[in-house]
């Protein structure tokens, strides 16, 4: 990532907020987005590993 001066970053953020009211630089929103992506990836990996119910039952009996 390129390094940007704080003033430039603030200007870009202000412009984005004007054009897109839903745009927010909130740590909680970023954290939620990361967690959603993480769990989505884990769910996909689990589905790839155990494609049907019988395999799930056998997997749970470990």
C-alpha positions as CSV (number, residue, x, y, z in Angstrom):
1,X,0.0,0.0,0.0
2,X,1.2,3.4,-0.8
3,X,1.8,5.8,2.1
4,X,-0.6,8.8,2.1
5,X,-0.4,12.0,4.1
6,X,-3.0,12.3,6.8
7,X,-4.5,15.5,5.2
8,X,-4.9,13.7,1.8
9,X,-6.6,10.7,3.5
10,X,-8.9,13.0,5.4
11,X,-9.9,14.8,2.2
12,X,-10.6,11.6,0.4
13,X,-12.7,10.3,3.4
14,X,-14.7,13.6,3.4
15,X,-15.4,13.3,-0.3
16,X,-16.5,9.7,0.0
17,X,-18.8,10.5,2.9
18,X,-20.4,13.3,0.8
19,X,-21.0,11.0,-2.2
20,X,-21.8,7.8,-0.3
21,X,-23.5,8.5,3.1
22,X,-23.2,4.9,4.1
23,X,-19.4,5.1,3.8
24,X,-17.9,5.2,7.3
25,X,-14.3,4.6,8.5
26,X,-15.4,2.9,11.6
27,X,-13.2,0.2,13.2
28,X,-16.3,-1.8,14.2
29,X,-17.5,-2.0,10.6
30,X,-14.1,-3.0,9.4
31,X,-13.9,-5.7,12.2
32,X,-17.3,-7.0,11.2
33,X,-16.3,-7.2,7.5
34,X,-13.2,-9.2,8.4
35,X,-15.1,-11.6,10.6
36,X,-17.8,-12.1,8.0
37,X,-15.1,-13.0,5.4
38,X,-13.3,-15.2,7.9
39,X,-16.4,-17.2,8.8
40,X,-17.5,-17.4,5.2
41,X,-14.1,-18.9,4.2
42,X,-14.3,-21.4,7.2
43,X,-17.8,-22.4,6.1
44,X,-16.7,-23.0,2.6
45,X,-13.7,-25.1,3.7
46,X,-16.0,-27.1,5.9
47,X,-18.5,-27.7,3.1
48,X,-15.6,-28.8,0.8
49,X,-14.3,-31.2,3.5
50,X,-17.7,-32.7,4.4
51,X,-20.1,-32.6,1.4
52,X,-23.0,-34.7,2.7
53,X,-24.9,-35.5,5.9
54,X,-23.5,-39.0,6.4
55,X,-19.9,-37.7,6.2
56,X,-20.9,-35.1,8.8
57,X,-22.3,-37.7,11.1
58,X,-19.1,-39.8,10.8
59,X,-17.0,-36.7,11.2
60,X,-18.9,-35.8,14.5
61,X,-18.3,-39.3,15.9
62,X,-14.5,-38.8,15.9
